[in-house]
Amino acid sequence: MKKTFKLEGLNCANCLAKMERKISKLKGVTNVSSNFFTAKMIIEADEDFMPEIEEAASKIVKKYEPQVVFTVE
C-alpha cells in the first residue's frame, strides 16, 4: 500500500532526511521517499501496519519539526 502525506510548514531539508530515515525503519515499511520542495512524503508499507505507521510517522515528524501539519493527501 502506498500513501502520500503533505508536510505543511516544513522548514528544514535536513530534518526531512532524518524523518525519512527514522520512518523507513518502522515495522512494515518497505519504502519512504520525500521531497522538500513539494513538502510531500510517500510511504509504502504493508496495509496491515499502515494505521500504526501513520501514527508513529506523525510523532517522528513532530519530534523534528513541531510546527508541521502531517496529513494524508
mmCIF file as Biopython writes it, N, C-alpha, C and O atoms, coordinates in Angstrom:
data_model
#
loop_
_atom_site.group_PDB
_atom_site.id
_atom_site.type_symbol
_atom_site.label_atom_id
_atom_site.label_alt_id
_atom_site.label_comp_id
_atom_site.label_asym_id
_atom_site.label_entity_id
_atom_site.label_seq_id
_atom_site.pdbx_PDB_ins_code
_atom_site.Cartn_x
_atom_site.Cartn_y
_atom_site.Cartn_z
_atom_site.occupancy
_atom_site.B_iso_or_equiv
_atom_site.auth_seq_id
_atom_site.auth_asym_id
_atom_site.pdbx_PDB_model_num
ATOM 1   N N  . MET A ? 1  ? 0.842  -1.177 0.000  1.0 0.0 1  A 1 
ATOM 2   C CA . MET A ? 1  ? 0.000  0.000  0.000  1.0 0.0 1  A 1 
ATOM 3   C C  . MET A ? 1  ? 0.887  1.240  0.000  1.0 0.0 1  A 1 
ATOM 4   O O  . MET A ? 1  ? 1.908  1.293  0.686  1.0 0.0 1  A 1 
ATOM 5   N N  . LYS A ? 2  ? 0.480  2.232  -0.778 1.0 0.0 2  A 1 
ATOM 6   C CA . LYS A ? 2  ? 1.251  3.469  -0.883 1.0 0.0 2  A 1 
ATOM 7   C C  . LYS A ? 2  ? 0.355  4.636  -0.490 1.0 0.0 2  A 1 
ATOM 8   O O  . LYS A ? 2  ? -0.773 4.751  -0.969 1.0 0.0 2  A 1 
ATOM 9   N N  . LYS A ? 3  ? 0.867  5.507  0.393  1.0 0.0 3  A 1 
ATOM 10  C CA . LYS A ? 3  ? 0.126  6.698  0.798  1.0 0.0 3  A 1 
ATOM 11  C C  . LYS A ? 3  ? 1.020  7.918  0.677  1.0 0.0 3  A 1 
ATOM 12  O O  . LYS A ? 3  ? 2.217  7.857  0.960  1.0 0.0 3  A 1 
ATOM 13  N N  . THR A ? 4  ? 0.424  9.030  0.254  1.0 0.0 4  A 1 
ATOM 14  C CA . THR A ? 4  ? 1.144  10.295 0.132  1.0 0.0 4  A 1 
ATOM 15  C C  . THR A ? 4  ? 0.687  11.223 1.250  1.0 0.0 4  A 1 
ATOM 16  O O  . THR A ? 4  ? -0.507 11.357 1.520  1.0 0.0 4  A 1 
ATOM 17  N N  . PHE A ? 5  ? 1.656  11.857 1.891  1.0 0.0 5  A 1 
ATOM 18  C CA . PHE A ? 5  ? 1.375  12.767 3.002  1.0 0.0 5  A 1 
ATOM 19  C C  . PHE A ? 5  ? 1.904  14.153 2.674  1.0 0.0 5  A 1 
ATOM 20  O O  . PHE A ? 5  ? 2.950  14.298 2.041  1.0 0.0 5  A 1 
ATOM 21  N N  . LYS A ? 6  ? 1.176  15.161 3.107  1.0 0.0 6  A 1 
ATOM 22  C CA . LYS A ? 6  ? 1.574  16.560 2.954  1.0 0.0 6  A 1 
ATOM 23  C C  . LYS A ? 6  ? 2.196  17.007 4.268  1.0 0.0 6  A 1 
ATOM 24  O O  . LYS A ? 6  ? 1.675  16.706 5.342  1.0 0.0 6  A 1 
ATOM 25  N N  . LEU A ? 7  ? 3.300  17.719 4.182  1.0 0.0 7  A 1 
ATOM 26  C CA . LEU A ? 7  ? 4.006  18.222 5.358  1.0 0.0 7  A 1 
ATOM 27  C C  . LEU A ? 7  ? 3.930  19.750 5.348  1.0 0.0 7  A 1 
ATOM 28  O O  . LEU A ? 7  ? 4.877  20.427 4.948  1.0 0.0 7  A 1 
ATOM 29  N N  . GLU A ? 8  ? 2.798  20.277 5.790  1.0 0.0 8  A 1 
ATOM 30  C CA . GLU A ? 8  ? 2.582  21.721 5.763  1.0 0.0 8  A 1 
ATOM 31  C C  . GLU A ? 8  ? 3.422  22.408 6.837  1.0 0.0 8  A 1 
ATOM 32  O O  . GLU A ? 8  ? 3.383  22.027 8.007  1.0 0.0 8  A 1 
ATOM 33  N N  . GLY A ? 9  ? 4.178  23.422 6.429  1.0 0.0 9  A 1 
ATOM 34  C CA . GLY A ? 9  ? 5.001  24.178 7.361  1.0 0.0 9  A 1 
ATOM 35  C C  . GLY A ? 9  ? 6.417  23.657 7.501  1.0 0.0 9  A 1 
ATOM 36  O O  . GLY A ? 9  ? 7.143  24.059 8.410  1.0 0.0 9  A 1 
ATOM 37  N N  . LEU A ? 10 ? 6.814  22.761 6.602  1.0 0.0 10 A 1 
ATOM 38  C CA . LEU A ? 10 ? 8.161  22.181 6.640  1.0 0.0 10 A 1 
ATOM 39  C C  . LEU A ? 10 ? 9.210  23.247 6.335  1.0 0.0 10 A 1 
ATOM 40  O O  . LEU A ? 10 ? 9.087  23.981 5.354  1.0 0.0 10 A 1 
ATOM 41  N N  . ASN A ? 11 ? 10.250 23.333 7.182  1.0 0.0 11 A 1 
ATOM 42  C CA . ASN A ? 11 ? 11.281 24.362 7.021  1.0 0.0 11 A 1 
ATOM 43  C C  . ASN A ? 11 ? 12.689 23.841 6.784  1.0 0.0 11 A 1 
ATOM 44  O O  . ASN A ? 11 ? 13.557 24.603 6.361  1.0 0.0 11 A 1 
ATOM 45  N N  . CYS A ? 12 ? 12.939 22.560 7.045  1.0 0.0 12 A 1 
ATOM 46  C CA . CYS A ? 12 ? 14.313 22.070 7.104  1.0 0.0 12 A 1 
ATOM 47  C C  . CYS A ? 12 ? 14.485 20.793 6.277  1.0 0.0 12 A 1 
ATOM 48  O O  . CYS A ? 12 ? 13.909 19.753 6.596  1.0 0.0 12 A 1 
ATOM 49  N N  . ALA A ? 13 ? 15.282 20.887 5.215  1.0 0.0 13 A 1 
ATOM 50  C CA . ALA A ? 13 ? 15.535 19.716 4.365  1.0 0.0 13 A 1 
ATOM 51  C C  . ALA A ? 13 ? 16.297 18.634 5.123  1.0 0.0 13 A 1 
ATOM 52  O O  . ALA A ? 13 ? 16.037 17.446 4.935  1.0 0.0 13 A 1 
ATOM 53  N N  . ASN A ? 14 ? 17.225 19.033 5.970  1.0 0.0 14 A 1 
ATOM 54  C CA . ASN A ? 14 ? 17.990 18.074 6.758  1.0 0.0 14 A 1 
ATOM 55  C C  . ASN A ? 14 ? 17.073 17.312 7.723  1.0 0.0 14 A 1 
ATOM 56  O O  . ASN A ? 14 ? 17.212 16.102 7.901  1.0 0.0 14 A 1 
ATOM 57  N N  . CYS A ? 15 ? 16.143 18.032 8.336  1.0 0.0 15 A 1 
ATOM 58  C CA . CYS A ? 15 ? 15.185 17.391 9.245  1.0 0.0 15 A 1 
ATOM 59  C C  . CYS A ? 15 ? 14.317 16.388 8.484  1.0 0.0 15 A 1 
ATOM 60  O O  . CYS A ? 15 ? 14.006 15.315 9.000  1.0 0.0 15 A 1 
ATOM 61  N N  . LEU A ? 16 ? 13.930 16.740 7.264  1.0 0.0 16 A 1 
ATOM 62  C CA . LEU A ? 16 ? 13.123 15.842 6.444  1.0 0.0 16 A 1 
ATOM 63  C C  . LEU A ? 16 ? 13.888 14.552 6.158  1.0 0.0 16 A 1 
ATOM 64  O O  . LEU A ? 16 ? 13.305 13.468 6.188  1.0 0.0 16 A 1 
ATOM 65  N N  . ALA A ? 17 ? 15.178 14.661 5.882  1.0 0.0 17 A 1 
ATOM 66  C CA . ALA A ? 17 ? 16.007 13.469 5.639  1.0 0.0 17 A 1 
ATOM 67  C C  . ALA A ? 17 ? 16.063 12.592 6.881  1.0 0.0 17 A 1 
ATOM 68  O O  . ALA A ? 17 ? 16.015 11.366 6.780  1.0 0.0 17 A 1 
ATOM 69  N N  . LYS A ? 18 ? 16.166 13.213 8.055  1.0 0.0 18 A 1 
ATOM 70  C CA . LYS A ? 18 ? 16.186 12.455 9.306  1.0 0.0 18 A 1 
ATOM 71  C C  . LYS A ? 18 ? 14.848 11.760 9.534  1.0 0.0 18 A 1 
ATOM 72  O O  . LYS A ? 18 ? 14.810 10.604 9.955  1.0 0.0 18 A 1 
ATOM 73  N N  . MET A ? 19 ? 13.750 12.463 9.256  1.0 0.0 19 A 1 
ATOM 74  C CA . MET A ? 19 ? 12.411 11.864 9.394  1.0 0.0 19 A 1 
ATOM 75  C C  . MET A ? 19 ? 12.296 10.647 8.489  1.0 0.0 19 A 1 
ATOM 76  O O  . MET A ? 19 ? 11.819 9.590  8.904  1.0 0.0 19 A 1 
ATOM 77  N N  . GLU A ? 20 ? 12.737 10.810 7.251  1.0 0.0 20 A 1 
ATOM 78  C CA . GLU A ? 20 ? 12.650 9.729  6.272  1.0 0.0 20 A 1 
ATOM 79  C C  . GLU A ? 20 ? 13.412 8.491  6.760  1.0 0.0 20 A 1 
ATOM 80  O O  . GLU A ? 20 ? 12.909 7.370  6.672  1.0 0.0 20 A 1 
ATOM 81  N N  . ARG A ? 21 ? 14.621 8.703  7.271  1.0 0.0 21 A 1 
ATOM 82  C CA . ARG A ? 21 ? 15.428 7.569  7.775  1.0 0.0 21 A 1 
ATOM 83  C C  . ARG A ? 21 ? 14.725 6.863  8.928  1.0 0.0 21 A 1 
ATOM 84  O O  . ARG A ? 21 ? 14.673 5.633  8.961  1.0 0.0 21 A 1 
ATOM 85  N N  . LYS A ? 22 ? 14.183 7.632  9.877  1.0 0.0 22 A 1 
ATOM 86  C CA . LYS A ? 22 ? 13.509 7.032  11.044 1.0 0.0 22 A 1 
ATOM 87  C C  . LYS A ? 22 ? 12.259 6.268  10.624 1.0 0.0 22 A 1 
ATOM 88  O O  . LYS A ? 22 ? 12.022 5.152  11.084 1.0 0.0 22 A 1 
ATOM 89  N N  . ILE A ? 23 ? 11.462 6.875  9.750  1.0 0.0 23 A 1 
ATOM 90  C CA . ILE A ? 23 ? 10.212 6.243  9.311  1.0 0.0 23 A 1 
ATOM 91  C C  . ILE A ? 23 ? 10.503 4.977  8.522  1.0 0.0 23 A 1 
ATOM 92  O O  . ILE A ? 23 ? 9.755  4.004  8.620  1.0 0.0 23 A 1 
ATOM 93  N N  . SER A ? 24 ? 11.571 4.974  7.744  1.0 0.0 24 A 1 
ATOM 94  C CA . SER A ? 24 ? 11.912 3.790  6.939  1.0 0.0 24 A 1 
ATOM 95  C C  . SER A ? 24 ? 12.229 2.572  7.805  1.0 0.0 24 A 1 
ATOM 96  O O  . SER A ? 24 ? 12.165 1.439  7.328  1.0 0.0 24 A 1 
ATOM 97  N N  . LYS A ? 25 ? 12.572 2.800  9.079  1.0 0.0 25 A 1 
ATOM 98  C CA . LYS A ? 25 ? 12.913 1.696  9.980  1.0 0.0 25 A 1 
ATOM 99  C C  . LYS A ? 25 ? 11.704 1.140  10.736 1.0 0.0 25 A 1 
ATOM 100 O O  . LYS A ? 25 ? 11.831 0.162  11.473 1.0 0.0 25 A 1 
ATOM 101 N N  . LEU A ? 26 ? 10.533 1.759  10.555 1.0 0.0 26 A 1 
ATOM 102 C CA . LEU A ? 26 ? 9.336  1.277  11.247 1.0 0.0 26 A 1 
ATOM 103 C C  . LEU A ? 26 ? 8.917  -0.084 10.693 1.0 0.0 26 A 1 
ATOM 104 O O  . LEU A ? 26 ? 9.108  -0.375 9.513  1.0 0.0 26 A 1 
ATOM 105 N N  . LYS A ? 27 ? 8.348  -0.903 11.562 1.0 0.0 27 A 1 
ATOM 106 C CA . LYS A ? 27 ? 7.894  -2.244 11.164 1.0 0.0 27 A 1 
ATOM 107 C C  . LYS A ? 27 ? 6.815  -2.141 10.087 1.0 0.0 27 A 1 
ATOM 108 O O  . LYS A ? 27 ? 5.831  -1.419 10.243 1.0 0.0 27 A 1 
ATOM 109 N N  . GLY A ? 28 ? 7.017  -2.873 8.997  1.0 0.0 28 A 1 
ATOM 110 C CA . GLY A ? 28 ? 6.049  -2.923 7.914  1.0 0.0 28 A 1 
ATOM 111 C C  . GLY A ? 28 ? 6.343  -1.966 6.771  1.0 0.0 28 A 1 
ATOM 112 O O  . GLY A ? 28 ? 5.752  -2.092 5.699  1.0 0.0 28 A 1 
ATOM 113 N N  . VAL A ? 29 ? 7.246  -1.007 6.977  1.0 0.0 29 A 1 
ATOM 114 C CA . VAL A ? 29 ? 7.568  -0.028 5.932  1.0 0.0 29 A 1 
ATOM 115 C C  . VAL A ? 29 ? 8.514  -0.659 4.917  1.0 0.0 29 A 1 
ATOM 116 O O  . VAL A ? 29 ? 9.536  -1.239 5.284  1.0 0.0 29 A 1 
ATOM 117 N N  . THR A ? 30 ? 8.165  -0.539 3.638  1.0 0.0 30 A 1 
ATOM 118 C CA . THR A ? 30 ? 9.025  -1.075 2.583  1.0 0.0 30 A 1 
ATOM 119 C C  . THR A ? 30 ? 9.811  0.024  1.875  1.0 0.0 30 A 1 
ATOM 120 O O  . THR A ? 30 ? 10.913 -0.216 1.381  1.0 0.0 30 A 1 
ATOM 121 N N  . ASN A ? 31 ? 9.238  1.246  1.825  1.0 0.0 31 A 1 
ATOM 122 C CA . ASN A ? 31 ? 9.943  2.349  1.170  1.0 0.0 31 A 1 
ATOM 123 C C  . ASN A ? 31 ? 9.375  3.684  1.645  1.0 0.0 31 A 1 
ATOM 124 O O  . ASN A ? 31 ? 8.178  3.814  1.900  1.0 0.0 31 A 1 
ATOM 125 N N  . VAL A ? 32 ? 10.258 4.669  1.757  1.0 0.0 32 A 1 
ATOM 126 C CA . VAL A ? 32 ? 9.856  6.034  2.091  1.0 0.0 32 A 1 
ATOM 127 C C  . VAL A ? 32 ? 10.607 6.964  1.154  1.0 0.0 32 A 1 
ATOM 128 O O  . VAL A ? 32 ? 11.822 6.850  0.992  1.0 0.0 32 A 1 
ATOM 129 N N  . SER A ? 33 ? 9.880  7.880  0.541  1.0 0.0 33 A 1 
ATOM 130 C CA . SER A ? 33 ? 10.536 8.904  -0.269 1.0 0.0 33 A 1 
ATOM 131 C C  . SER A ? 33 ? 9.878  10.240 0.054  1.0 0.0 33 A 1 
ATOM 132 O O  . SER A ? 33 ? 8.682  10.315 0.336  1.0 0.0 33 A 1 
ATOM 133 N N  . SER A ? 34 ? 10.687 11.283 0.005  1.0 0.0 34 A 1 
ATOM 134 C CA . SER A ? 34 ? 10.160 12.604 0.331  1.0 0.0 34 A 1 
ATOM 135 C C  . SER A ? 34 ? 10.784 13.644 -0.570 1.0 0.0 34 A 1 
ATOM 136 O O  . SER A ? 34 ? 11.842 13.431 -1.163 1.0 0.0 34 A 1 
ATOM 137 N N  . ASN A ? 35 ? 10.104 14.780 -0.660 1.0 0.0 35 A 1 
ATOM 138 C CA . ASN A ? 35 ? 10.583 15.881 -1.473 1.0 0.0 35 A 1 
ATOM 139 C C  . ASN A ? 35 ? 10.389 17.172 -0.686 1.0 0.0 35 A 1 
ATOM 140 O O  . ASN A ? 35 ? 9.262  17.552 -0.371 1.0 0.0 35 A 1 
ATOM 141 N N  . PHE A ? 36 ? 11.478 17.832 -0.376 1.0 0.0 36 A 1 
ATOM 142 C CA . PHE A ? 36 ? 11.422 19.062 0.421  1.0 0.0 36 A 1 
ATOM 143 C C  . PHE A ? 36 ? 10.667 20.166 -0.313 1.0 0.0 36 A 1 
ATOM 144 O O  . PHE A ? 36 ? 9.904  20.908 0.307  1.0 0.0 36 A 1 
ATOM 145 N N  . PHE A ? 37 ? 10.871 20.284 -1.619 1.0 0.0 37 A 1 
ATOM 146 C CA . PHE A ? 37 ? 10.281 21.387 -2.380 1.0 0.0 37 A 1 
ATOM 147 C C  . PHE A ? 37 ? 8.771  21.268 -2.537 1.0 0.0 37 A 1 
ATOM 148 O O  . PHE A ? 37 ? 8.070  22.278 -2.593 1.0 0.0 37 A 1 
ATOM 149 N N  . THR A ? 38 ? 8.268  20.036 -2.607 1.0 0.0 38 A 1 
ATOM 150 C CA . THR A ? 38 ? 6.812  19.848 -2.691 1.0 0.0 38 A 1 
ATOM 151 C C  . THR A ? 38 ? 6.208  19.607 -1.310 1.0 0.0 38 A 1 
ATOM 152 O O  . THR A ? 38 ? 4.987  19.603 -1.152 1.0 0.0 38 A 1 
ATOM 153 N N  . ALA A ? 39 ? 7.076  19.406 -0.302 1.0 0.0 39 A 1 
ATOM 154 C CA . ALA A ? 39 ? 6.653  19.112 1.078  1.0 0.0 39 A 1 
ATOM 155 C C  . ALA A ? 39 ? 5.738  17.894 1.121  1.0 0.0 39 A 1 
ATOM 156 O O  . ALA A ? 39 ? 4.687  17.901 1.761  1.0 0.0 39 A 1 
ATOM 157 N N  . LYS A ? 40 ? 6.172  16.846 0.417  1.0 0.0 40 A 1 
ATOM 158 C CA . LYS A ? 40 ? 5.399  15.603 0.383  1.0 0.0 40 A 1 
ATOM 159 C C  . LYS A ? 40 ? 6.277  14.421 0.770  1.0 0.0 40 A 1 
ATOM 160 O O  . LYS A ? 40 ? 7.487  14.412 0.543  1.0 0.0 40 A 1 
ATOM 161 N N  . MET A ? 41 ? 5.629  13.433 1.359  1.0 0.0 41 A 1 
ATOM 162 C CA . MET A ? 41 ? 6.301  12.188 1.721  1.0 0.0 41 A 1 
ATOM 163 C C  . MET A ? 41 ? 5.415  11.035 1.278  1.0 0.0 41 A 1 
ATOM 164 O O  . MET A ? 41 ? 4.209  11.033 1.524  1.0 0.0 41 A 1 
ATOM 165 N N  . ILE A ? 42 ? 6.024  10.057 0.622  1.0 0.0 42 A 1 
ATOM 166 C CA . ILE A ? 42 ? 5.301  8.865  0.198  1.0 0.0 42 A 1 
ATOM 167 C C  . ILE A ? 42 ? 5.814  7.698  1.029  1.0 0.0 42 A 1 
ATOM 168 O O  . ILE A ? 42 ? 7.015  7.430  1.082  1.0 0.0 42 A 1 
ATOM 169 N N  . ILE A ? 43 ? 4.880  7.014  1.674  1.0 0.0 43 A 1 
ATOM 170 C CA . ILE A ? 43 ? 5.231  5.850  2.489  1.0 0.0 43 A 1 
ATOM 171 C C  . ILE A ? 43 ? 4.592  4.622  1.855  1.0 0.0 43 A 1 
ATOM 172 O O  . ILE A ? 43 ? 3.381  4.574  1.639  1.0 0.0 43 A 1 
ATOM 173 N N  . GLU A ? 44 ? 5.428  3.634  1.563  1.0 0.0 44 A 1 
ATOM 174 C CA . GLU A ? 44 ? 4.947  2.345  1.073  1.0 0.0 44 A 1 
ATOM 175 C C  . GLU A ? 44 ? 5.120  1.346  2.203  1.0 0.0 44 A 1 
ATOM 176 O O  . GLU A ? 44 ? 6.199  1.219  2.782  1.0 0.0 44 A 1 
ATOM 177 N N  . ALA A ? 45 ? 4.028  0.631  2.511  1.0 0.0 45 A 1 
ATOM 178 C CA . ALA A ? 45 ? 4.081  -0.274 3.647  1.0 0.0 45 A 1 
ATOM 179 C C  . ALA A ? 45 ? 3.013  -1.347 3.537  1.0 0.0 45 A 1 
ATOM 180 O O  . ALA A ? 45 ? 2.088  -1.258 2.729  1.0 0.0 45 A 1 
ATOM 181 N N  . ASP A ? 46 ? 3.168  -2.352 4.365  1.0 0.0 46 A 1 
ATOM 182 C CA . ASP A ? 46 ? 2.177  -3.413 4.495  1.0 0.0 46 A 1 
ATOM 183 C C  . ASP A ? 46 ? 0.869  -2.776 4.972  1.0 0.0 46 A 1 
ATOM 184 O O  . ASP A ? 46 ? 0.859  -2.038 5.958  1.0 0.0 46 A 1 
ATOM 185 N N  . GLU A ? 47 ? -0.206 -3.054 4.287  1.0 0.0 47 A 1 
ATOM 186 C CA . GLU A ? 47 ? -1.507 -2.445 4.602  1.0 0.0 47 A 1 
ATOM 187 C C  . GLU A ? 47 ? -1.935 -2.703 6.046  1.0 0.0 47 A 1 
ATOM 188 O O  . GLU A ? 47 ? -2.562 -1.846 6.670  1.0 0.0 47 A 1 
ATOM 189 N N  . ASP A ? 48 ? -1.600 -3.875 6.578  1.0 0.0 48 A 1 
ATOM 190 C CA . ASP A ? 48 ? -1.986 -4.227 7.950  1.0 0.0 48 A 1 
ATOM 191 C C  . ASP A ? 48 ? -1.334 -3.326 8.992  1.0 0.0 48 A 1 
ATOM 192 O O  . ASP A ? 48 ? -1.894 -3.122 10.069 1.0 0.0 48 A 1 
ATOM 193 N N  . PHE A ? 49 ? -0.164 -2.789 8.684  1.0 0.0 49 A 1 
ATOM 194 C CA . PHE A ? 49 ? 0.565  -1.957 9.634  1.0 0.0 49 A 1 
ATOM 195 C C  . PHE A ? 49 ? 0.344  -0.455 9.426  1.0 0.0 49 A 1 
ATOM 196 O O  . PHE A ? 49 ? 0.801  0.353  10.235 1.0 0.0 49 A 1 
ATOM 197 N N  . MET A ? 50 ? -0.349 -0.076 8.351  1.0 0.0 50 A 1 
ATOM 198 C CA . MET A ? 50 ? -0.446 1.335  7.987  1.0 0.0 50 A 1 
ATOM 199 C C  . MET A ? 50 ? -1.004 2.245  9.092  1.0 0.0 50 A 1 
ATOM 200 O O  . MET A ? 50 ? -0.461 3.333  9.282  1.0 0.0 50 A 1 
ATOM 201 N N  . PRO A ? 51 ? -2.054 1.865  9.829  1.0 0.0 51 A 1 
ATOM 202 C CA . PRO A ? 51 ? -2.529 2.771  10.896 1.0 0.0 51 A 1 
ATOM 203 C C  . PRO A ? 51 ? -1.455 3.062  11.945 1.0 0.0 51 A 1 
ATOM 204 O O  . PRO A ? 51 ? -1.307 4.205  12.376 1.0 0.0 51 A 1 
ATOM 205 N N  . GLU A ? 52 ? -0.708 2.043  12.358 1.0 0.0 52 A 1 
ATOM 206 C CA . GLU A ? 52 ? 0.364  2.224  13.341 1.0 0.0 52 A 1 
ATOM 207 C C  . GLU A ? 52 ? 1.508  3.045  12.750 1.0 0.0 52 A 1 
ATOM 208 O O  . GLU A ? 52 ? 2.105  3.876  13.434 1.0 0.0 52 A 1 
ATOM 209 N N  . ILE A ? 53 ? 1.804  2.807  11.486 1.0 0.0 53 A 1 
ATOM 210 C CA . ILE A ? 53 ? 2.879  3.534  10.813 1.0 0.0 53 A 1 
ATOM 211 C C  . ILE A ? 53 ? 2.524  5.016  10.713 1.0 0.0 53 A 1 
ATOM 212 O O  . ILE A ? 53 ? 3.372  5.873  10.961 1.0 0.0 53 A 1 
ATOM 213 N N  . GLU A ? 54 ? 1.285  5.321  10.352 1.0 0.0 54 A 1 
ATOM 214 C CA . GLU A ? 54 ? 0.853  6.726  10.256 1.0 0.0 54 A 1 
ATOM 215 C C  . GLU A ? 54 ? 1.002  7.436  11.595 1.0 0.0 54 A 1 
ATOM 216 O O  . GLU A ? 54 ? 1.485  8.566  11.660 1.0 0.0 54 A 1 
ATOM 217 N N  . GLU A ? 55 ? 0.584  6.763  12.659 1.0 0.0 55 A 1 
ATOM 218 C CA . GLU A ? 55 ? 0.675  7.355  13.997 1.0 0.0 55 A 1 
ATOM 219 C C  . GLU A ? 55 ? 2.135  7.583  14.396 1.0 0.0 55 A 1 
ATOM 220 O O  . GLU A ? 55 ? 2.493  8.653  14.887 1.0 0.0 55 A 1 
ATOM 221 N N  . ALA A ? 56 ? 2.970  6.569  14.180 1.0 0.0 56 A 1 
ATOM 222 C CA . ALA A ? 56 ? 4.391  6.683  14.527 1.0 0.0 56 A 1 
ATOM 223 C C  . ALA A ? 56 ? 5.077  7.739  13.661 1.0 0.0 56 A 1 
ATOM 224 O O  . ALA A ? 56 ? 5.901  8.507  14.158 1.0 0.0 56 A 1 
ATOM 225 N N  . ALA A ? 57 ? 4.745  7.783  12.375 1.0 0.0 57 A 1 
ATOM 226 C CA . ALA A ? 57 ? 5.347  8.762  11.472 1.0 0.0 57 A 1 
ATOM 227 C C  . ALA A ? 57 ? 4.987  10.181 11.901 1.0 0.0 57 A 1 
ATOM 228 O O  . ALA A ? 57 ? 5.827  11.080 11.854 1.0 0.0 57 A 1 
ATOM 229 N N  . SER A ? 58 ? 3.757  10.377 12.312 1.0 0.0 58 A 1 
ATOM 230 C CA . SER A ? 58 ? 3.323  11.693 12.781 1.0 0.0 58 A 1 
ATOM 231 C C  . SER A ? 58 ? 4.142  12.137 13.989 1.0 0.0 58 A 1 
ATOM 232 O O  . SER A ? 58 ? 4.537  13.298 14.082 1.0 0.0 58 A 1 
ATOM 233 N N  . LYS A ? 59 ? 4.392  11.218 14.905 1.0 0.0 59 A 1 
ATOM 234 C CA . LYS A ? 59 ? 5.193  11.531 16.095 1.0 0.0 59 A 1 
ATOM 235 C C  . LYS A ? 59 ? 6.643  11.851 15.713 1.0 0.0 59 A 1 
ATOM 236 O O  . LYS A ? 59 ? 7.252  12.752 16.289 1.0 0.0 59 A 1 
ATOM 237 N N  . ILE A ? 60 ? 7.184  11.126 14.757 1.0 0.0 60 A 1 
ATOM 238 C CA . ILE A ? 60 ? 8.558  11.373 14.299 1.0 0.0 60 A 1 
ATOM 239 C C  . ILE A ? 60 ? 8.645  12.759 13.659 1.0 0.0 60 A 1 
ATOM 240 O O  . ILE A ? 60 ? 9.585  13.510 13.922 1.0 0.0 60 A 1 
ATOM 241 N N  . VAL A ? 61 ? 7.678  13.092 12.834 1.0 0.0 61 A 1 
ATOM 242 C CA . VAL A ? 61 ? 7.656  14.406 12.184 1.0 0.0 61 A 1 
ATOM 243 C C  . VAL A ? 61 ? 7.618  15.509 13.237 1.0 0.0 61 A 1 
ATOM 244 O O  . VAL A ? 61 ? 8.366  16.483 13.151 1.0 0.0 61 A 1 
ATOM 245 N N  . LYS A ? 62 ? 6.741  15.354 14.235 1.0 0.0 62 A 1 
ATOM 246 C CA . LYS A ? 62 ? 6.592  16.368 15.294 1.0 0.0 62 A 1 
ATOM 247 C C  . LYS A ? 62 ? 7.868  16.501 16.131 1.0 0.0 62 A 1 
ATOM 248 O O  . LYS A ? 62 ? 8.159  17.581 16.646 1.0 0.0 62 A 1 
ATOM 249 N N  . LYS A ? 63 ? 8.622  15.420 16.267 1.0 0.0 63 A 1 
ATOM 250 C CA . LYS A ? 63 ? 9.860  15.466 17.036 1.0 0.0 63 A 1 
ATOM 251 C C  . LYS A ? 63 ? 10.871 16.411 16.371 1.0 0.0 63 A 1 
ATOM 252 O O  . LYS A ? 63 ? 11.544 17.187 17.050 1.0 0.0 63 A 1 
ATOM 253 N N  . TYR A ? 64 ? 10.967 16.337 15.044 1.0 0.0 64 A 1 
ATOM 254 C CA . TYR A ? 64 ? 11.951 17.150 14.324 1.0 0.0 64 A 1 
ATOM 255 C C  . TYR A ? 64 ? 11.439 18.538 13.963 1.0 0.0 64 A 1 
ATOM 256 O O  . TYR A ? 64 ? 12.195 19.510 13.982 1.0 0.0 64 A 1 
ATOM 257 N N  . GLU A ? 65 ? 10.161 18.629 13.636 1.0 0.0 65 A 1 
ATOM 258 C CA . GLU A ? 65 ? 9.567  19.911 13.224 1.0 0.0 65 A 1 
ATOM 259 C C  . GLU A ? 65 ? 8.176  20.008 13.867 1.0 0.0 65 A 1 
ATOM 260 O O  . GLU A ? 65 ? 7.182  19.660 13.230 1.0 0.0 65 A 1 
ATOM 261 N N  . PRO A ? 66 ? 8.094  20.474 15.116 1.0 0.0 66 A 1 
ATOM 262 C CA . PRO A ? 66 ? 6.823  20.505 15.858 1.0 0.0 66 A 1 
ATOM 263 C C  . PRO A ? 66 ? 5.697  21.284 15.173 1.0 0.0 66 A 1 
ATOM 264 O O  . PRO A ? 66 ? 4.523  20.997 15.408 1.0 0.0 66 A 1 
ATOM 265 N N  . GLN A ? 67 ? 6.033  22.254 14.341 1.0 0.0 67 A 1 
ATOM 266 C CA . GLN A ? 67 ? 5.004  23.085 13.704 1.0 0.0 67 A 1 
ATOM 267 C C  . GLN A ? 67 ? 4.375  22.434 12.463 1.0 0.0 67 A 1 
ATOM 268 O O  . GLN A ? 67 ? 3.367  22.929 11.958 1.0 0.0 67 A 1 
ATOM 269 N N  . VAL A ? 68 ? 4.944  21.353 11.976 1.0 0.0 68 A 1 
ATOM 270 C CA . VAL A ? 68 ? 4.476  20.732 10.742 1.0 0.0 68 A 1 
ATOM 271 C C  . VAL A ? 68 ? 3.137  20.017 10.960 1.0 0.0 68 A 1 
ATOM 272 O O  . VAL A ? 68 ? 2.931  19.306 11.943 1.0 0.0 68 A 1 
ATOM 273 N N  . VAL A ? 69 ? 2.234  20.242 9.990  1.0 0.0 69 A 1 
ATOM 274 C CA . VAL A ? 69 ? 0.963  19.529 9.973  1.0 0.0 69 A 1 
ATOM 275 C C  . VAL A ? 69 ? 1.123  18.371 8.992  1.0 0.0 69 A 1 
ATOM 276 O O  . VAL A ? 69 ? 1.357  18.579 7.802  1.0 0.0 69 A 1 
ATOM 277 N N  . PHE A ? 70 ? 0.994  17.142 9.512  1.0 0.0 70 A 1 
ATOM 278 C CA . PHE A ? 70 ? 1.232  15.914 8.757  1.0 0.0 70 A 1 
ATOM 279 C C  . PHE A ? 70 ? -0.129 15.307 8.405  1.0 0.0 70 A 1 
ATOM 280 O O  . PHE A ? 70 ? -0.810 14.761 9.273  1.0 0.0 70 A 1 
ATOM 281 N N  . THR A ? 71 ? -0.522 15.404 7.139  1.0 0.0 71 A 1 
ATOM 282 C CA . THR A ? 71 ? -1.844 14.924 6.727  1.0 0.0 71 A 1 
ATOM 283 C C  . THR A ? 71 ? -1.765 14.065 5.479  1.0 0.0 71 A 1 
ATOM 284 O O  . THR A ? 71 ? -0.849 14.206 4.669  1.0 0.0 71 A 1 
ATOM 285 N N  . VAL A ? 72 ? -2.735 13.173 5.333  1.0 0.0 72 A 1 
ATOM 286 C CA . VAL A ? 72 ? -2.838 12.353 4.122  1.0 0.0 72 A 1 
ATOM 287 C C  . VAL A ? 72 ? -3.303 13.255 2.995  1.0 0.0 72 A 1 
ATOM 288 O O  . VAL A ? 72 ? -4.231 14.048 3.159  1.0 0.0 72 A 1 
ATOM 289 N N  . GLU A ? 73 ? -2.661 13.130 1.871  1.0 0.0 73 A 1 
ATOM 290 C CA . GLU A ? 73 ? -3.049 13.964 0.726  1.0 0.0 73 A 1 
ATOM 291 C C  . GLU A ? 73 ? -4.224 13.359 0.004  1.0 0.0 73 A 1 
ATOM 292 O O  . GLU A ? 73 ? -4.694 13.918 -0.987 1.0 0.0 73 A 1 
#
